[in-house]
Amino acid sequence: MANEEIDYKLAAEQLRTGKPLFGKDGALAPMLERILNAALEGEMDAHLSGESRESGNRRNGKMSKTVQTQYGEVTVETPRDRDGSFDPQTVRKRETILAEGMADQIIGMY
């Protein structure tokens, strides 16, 4: 789902047909997943400033993990860097349950 636009039409259709807003197949889970992945990419971009790139540090793939939220399970892809100095703040390392308030804040900001 990374690098895709949020499908508002699909979400609206799900709501019209009576599918749940929350849960694994809910309309909010895919939107939250895309927002979290975009936030993690933004954090990596900020982390890899000009200085760190000059010293040889650069992107080194991604690690996928499933995170529990109050809106359902989402799969996030945390970017990695060569020297392992990237410490994401949106979804921290070894975090598998997103704090209740964090998901609400992200949806509220969107």
C-alpha positions as CSV (number, residue, x, y, z in Angstrom):
1,M,0.0,0.0,0.0
2,A,3.0,2.3,0.2
3,N,3.3,5.1,-2.3
4,E,-0.4,5.0,-3.2
5,E,-3.0,7.7,-2.9
6,I,-5.6,7.4,-0.2
7,D,-8.7,5.9,-1.9
8,Y,-11.4,8.1,-0.6
9,K,-14.0,6.6,-2.9
10,L,-13.3,3.1,-1.6
11,A,-13.6,4.4,2.0
12,A,-16.9,6.1,1.2
13,E,-18.2,3.0,-0.6
14,Q,-17.3,0.8,2.4
15,L,-19.2,3.1,4.7
16,R,-22.2,3.2,2.4
17,T,-22.4,-0.6,2.2
18,G,-22.3,-0.9,5.9
19,K,-18.7,-2.1,6.4
20,P,-17.2,-1.1,9.7
21,L,-15.2,2.1,10.1
22,F,-12.9,0.3,12.6
23,G,-11.2,-3.1,12.6
24,K,-9.0,-5.0,10.2
25,D,-11.3,-4.4,7.2
26,G,-12.4,-1.0,8.3
27,A,-12.1,2.2,6.3
28,L,-9.7,3.9,8.7
29,A,-7.0,1.3,9.0
30,P,-5.7,1.7,5.4
31,M,-5.6,5.5,5.7
32,L,-3.8,5.3,9.1
33,E,-1.3,2.8,7.5
34,R,-0.5,5.2,4.7
35,I,-0.2,8.2,7.0
36,L,2.2,6.3,9.4
37,N,4.4,5.1,6.5
38,A,4.6,8.6,5.1
39,A,5.5,10.0,8.5
40,L,8.3,7.4,8.8
41,E,9.6,8.3,5.4
42,G,9.6,12.0,6.4
43,E,11.6,11.2,9.6
44,M,14.2,9.3,7.5
45,D,14.5,12.2,5.1
46,A,15.1,14.6,8.0
47,H,17.6,12.1,9.6
48,L,19.6,11.8,6.4
49,S,20.8,15.4,6.2
50,G,23.6,16.5,4.0
51,E,26.2,15.8,6.6
52,S,25.2,12.2,7.2
53,R,25.1,11.5,3.5
54,E,28.6,12.9,3.1
55,S,29.9,10.6,5.8
56,G,28.5,7.6,3.8
57,N,25.3,7.0,5.7
58,R,22.3,6.3,3.4
59,R,19.1,4.4,3.2
60,N,19.3,0.6,3.6
61,G,15.9,-0.9,2.9
62,K,12.9,-1.2,5.1
63,M,11.6,-3.5,7.9
64,S,7.9,-4.4,7.9
65,K,6.0,-5.0,11.1
66,T,2.4,-5.2,12.2
67,V,1.3,-2.7,14.7
68,Q,-2.0,-2.9,16.7
69,T,-4.0,0.3,16.8
70,Q,-7.5,1.0,18.1
71,Y,-8.6,1.2,14.5
72,G,-7.2,-2.3,13.6
73,E,-3.9,-3.9,12.6
74,V,-1.7,-1.9,10.3
75,T,1.5,-2.9,8.6
76,V,4.2,-0.2,8.7
77,E,7.5,-0.2,6.8
78,T,10.2,1.4,8.9
79,P,13.1,2.7,6.8
80,R,16.7,1.7,7.8
81,D,20.0,3.4,7.3
82,R,23.5,2.0,6.8
83,D,24.9,2.8,10.2
84,G,21.8,2.0,12.2
85,S,21.5,5.5,13.8
86,F,17.9,6.1,12.7
87,D,15.6,6.1,15.7
88,P,12.0,6.7,14.5
89,Q,9.6,8.6,16.8
90,T,6.3,8.0,15.1
91,V,6.4,4.2,15.6
92,R,9.4,3.4,17.8
93,K,11.7,0.4,17.5
94,R,10.2,-2.7,19.0
95,E,6.8,-1.0,19.5
96,T,3.9,-3.3,18.4
97,I,1.0,-1.4,20.0
98,L,0.5,2.2,19.0
99,A,-0.6,4.3,21.9
100,E,-4.3,5.1,21.8
101,G,-3.7,8.8,21.9
102,M,-1.1,8.7,19.0
103,A,-3.6,7.2,16.5
104,D,-6.2,9.8,17.4
105,Q,-3.6,12.6,17.0
106,I,-2.6,11.4,13.6
107,I,-6.2,11.1,12.4
108,G,-6.9,14.5,13.9
109,M,-4.0,16.1,12.1
110,Y,-5.0,14.6,8.8
